[in-house]
Amino acid sequence: MSSSPSPAAPGPQTPALDGDATPAAATPSVTPPASPTASNFGALGLLPALAQAALTHGYDQPSPVQALAIPQVLAGHDLRVCAQTGSGKTAAYALPLLQKLLPALEAPRAARERRATRVLILVPTRELAQQVGEFIYLLARRCADPLRLAVLYGGVSINPQMLALRGGAEVVVATPGRLLDLVEQRALQLDQVAHLVLDEADRLLDLGFAEELQRVLALLPTQRQNLLFSATFPAALDALIAGLLHEPIHIELSTTEQAAPDIVQRAIAVDESRRTQLLRHLIETEGWTQVLVFVATRYATEAVALKLQRAGLHAASLHGELSQGKRSEVLQAFKDRSARVLVTTDLAARGIDIVRLPVVVNYDLPRAAADYTHRIGRTGRAGASGLAVSFVTAAQESHFRLIEKRQQQRVPREQLAGFEPSEVATPEQATGGIKGARKSKKDKLREAAALAAARAGQS
């Protein structure tokens, strides 16, 4: 890439989350091109090399979210983008941000011996950090002078990451906790960040990450572009988002605009004690070649996986207490299909891309209705069809009704021969909610720290 138009300068930004800015009401309307050529991406303002990189990565044409977001990112606007999982959100910010970096990349090397961090992408999990980092690396290989990219997350030794940052990095993909650790070690400076991305923004803005995010924002320049991407934005976050964004463009794609994923949803009534038997029965009788199973706790991941292994199924468990090396090994085994069943907590509910995953099972229902969207979005991605099965016990009936209400879709209850439930929901269970999955130890510690910081600020 030899030349690039000068990036538009972003307007004044507000680094704090507690501001009172009012979001812009206008929502852009862009019709994506129809024929699969690199010029389709070029029509959005991308340079030919990046347009070709998108094609090489498998995008035959811009997806609706890419067609809407790419020109706005190039223009320097703050964005709040809500689009379904598997819709191409990562490319929607990665491609235009790479283009904005080109003038700096083309500067003489001697003038930038230590490369300043210009793009900071925050993500909530290690797995998503790895995935986003790999995606950007593949796109950026077409740069004449390859950029330096750092992917930073906890659960592994900090020393290799410190060594990797010695020459600086134009793009940093990081989880908030490890990012702050490296800043404290003086391995990284954030005072020249021009573009901040929150990927899975709703998760990063909730109370579990609030204190860490505030600390990160305090280290950034006030003049920067802010880009928020997620499949869901709960209304409770509106005030926080308004304080973070400056005159933003809101992009919220309806189902009709982005072609609803082809996911068949099933809800099977079953007694709590017979869920594992039912799971095994479905895998064997319906010929599921690969299935992602969501449970509520770390203990459940290991217990259910062990029972499936004893039944002769190649099953593995994934949860946050595993070492990073083991987590990567287990996830890769599932992606490679050497493991037929992966039993996991919500660790794998967001951002993880498993090519053509056919089936997702909610062994336990998610605690929040919004998490249901993220879970079932692991299947039916990139135009493929998928199946999402939920086990509904008597105690969880009311909670599943809430999920149905939130997604505005009724899922008929099934009863399978030999697994008819004997438990009957009490009136309270039929009408009231349930607590669902317990919060992780890390989330509890983060919430306690955030609460303590809030109290200290009021005193």
Protein Blocks (a to p, Z undefined) as FASTA:
>chain_A
ZZdcdddddddddfbfkbcbdcdfbdcdddddfbdcfklmmmnopafklmmmmmmnopab
acfklmmmmmmmmnopacdddddehilpmmmmmmmmmmmmmmmmmpcfklmmbacdfbdc
ddfbfklmmmmmmmmmmmmmmpmbacddddddehiafklmmmmmmnopfbdcddfklmmm
mmmnopaccklcfbdcdehkllmmmmklmmmmmmmmmmpcfbdcdddddfbdcfklmmmm
mmmpghiadddddfklnopaddddddddddfklmmmmmmmmmmmnopabdcdddfbfklm
mmmmmmmmmnopacddddfkbcfklmmmmmmmmmnopafbdcddfklmgopacehiabdc
dfbacfblklmmmmmmmgopehiacdddddddfklmmmmmmmmmmnopacdddddehiac
fbdcdfklmmmccebjaddfklmmmmmmmmmmmmmmmZZ
